[in-house]
Amino acid sequence: MPVTLAQAKLNATDDIDTQVIDEFQKNSFLLDNMTFDDVVNQAGSGSTLTYGYTRLITQADAAFRAVNTEYVPGEVTKQRYTTDLKPLGGSFQIDRILDGVAAAAETTLQLQQKIKATRAKFADAVINGDTAVDTNGFDGLSKILTGSSTEYLPLTNGVATGYLDWTTVNDKATALTALAHIDAWLATMDGEPGAIFGNKKTLALFKRLAIWADQYDKTQDAFGRPVNRYNNIPLIDLGAKAGSNTDVVGLVTRDPDAGGAGGNVTNLGDLFAVRFGLDGFHGVSVAGRPLVNWWLPDFTTSGAVKTGEVELGPAAVVLKATKSGAVLRNIKSA
């Protein structure tokens, strides 16, 4: 049955299991709110872990008809996709001369930091994953949504090749004008999103716009962390990539009119929105296997250097309906 980290923690029988899952859950809005469909079986030798699904490209329509006439037939557009589940994590090593109190402290530190890196790598893959670049990963939202009906590109003279400059907004009227793009973008989706993801600078400007327009709220999640909201939609900073200070949703330099007269524009950010659900955006994992695994160094065996590991998965993410995810490109944020 579908599982979340919160449910996995309830099923944990070991204190360390609970602590490891808790570390994944409490510091990642994404992992805390995502459901994993644990249905993939290890076929053959287990070397191939593939999840096949049908993505809805368009939605069904309906209309009135005149008496004694037939409805005009119309079908939803769908496409078959597959994704391969991949393990994600890392290992660390400790010399046996630290066995004792020092080893316990060092193991705790290394375990926590490896969990932190795994969370960051997963968030990076959810947004920027591209199997053409890393065959060991999975495709993320930026690649999936490119060219889709929910990829929102701001208009310049009626042509969708411009950018939004949020750095110049300084009153309620211009804030409302800017947020009209947000509402138009979110209206392309098939329901209210469970979150909007971005980087610190873009979301800070978003927060300012929402305050100007009286559409900002601040709440707390189950762990007591503050959550900024726009019209009750959480605004989530996905943080930095693993092992770096580079934002997962980074500010980039682009030519927003694709080779036109405008030239390159610096500090452009994107926003991503998803509707969580097994019919929308969700994770996939292996049937009968814990979503999170860990191995502590064993100081009772021979060998000078002991290895510990942390692993999430094998797992991947899928978008069951194009309209369950959306991206707003080219917001000038600095």
C-alpha positions, 0 to 999 in steps of 0.5 A: 500500500502507498506509504509516507515517511510518517507511516514508515516511522510508525511501523519502525520497531527500532529506536535508531530506525525511528531517528533516521526516518525522523531526520529525513522527515522533519527537515524536508517538506518534500519528503514529509508530504510525498506519498510513495507508491510501493508497488515495484517488484524486483523482476528476475535478478532484481537488476531492473526496477521499472515503474510504468504509468500513463500520464494524462496530457489533456483533460476530458471535456463535456458539452450540452447537446440538442435533443435527437443529436449525438455528443461530439466524441472527444477523448483525453490525450494520454501517453505511456511513460516508464521510470527506473527506480534508483538507490540514493544515499552515501557511506562514511568510514570510521577507524576502529581506534575510535571505538567507544564514546568517540565512535558513537559521537562521530557515527552520529555526526556522520550519519546526520550529515549523510542524511542531510546530503541525501535529502538535498540530492533527492530535492535536486533530482526532483527539480533538476533530474535528467537521465540524459545527464545522470543515468543513475538518477530520474527525470525531474520536474524541470525536464518533465514540464518543458514544453507542456501546457503548464509551463508558464512563460510571461508575455511580452507584447502578447508573445510568451517570451518575456520575464517578470521583474519582481525587484521593482514592485513597491506598492499594492497596485504593482503587487496585484499586477505581478500576482495576476501572473501567479494566479494565471499560472496556477489556473493551468493546474488541475487542482490546488497545489500542495506546495510552490517550490523556489529559492530564497530570493524568489520566494522572499519577493513572492512573500512581499507581493503576497503581503502587499496584496493581503494574501499572505499567511504564516503557519507551523507544520507538525515539527513547529517549523514556520511555513509561509503561505500564499492563499494557503499554499505553502511556499517552500525553499528547497535549499542547496544542492548536496555538498554545495551552496548552490540553490536547487532552484537556482538563479540563472542567466537566460535569453528569455526571448530565445535569441531576440533583441532583448539579450540575456537577463541575469538572476532569473528564477523559476517557481514549481508547483505540484499537486501531491497524490497518486493521481498527480505527483508522487514517489514510487518505491519497491514493494516490501522494502523499507523506504529508508535504510541504514547500516552502522559501522560494526566494530566487532569484526576484523578490519581497521576501517568500519563503514556506515551507510544511509540509503533512500529507495530505490525510488523515483518520482512520477507526474501522473497528469501534466496538469498536476505540476507546473513551472513559472519561468523567468522571474527576475529576483535580484 
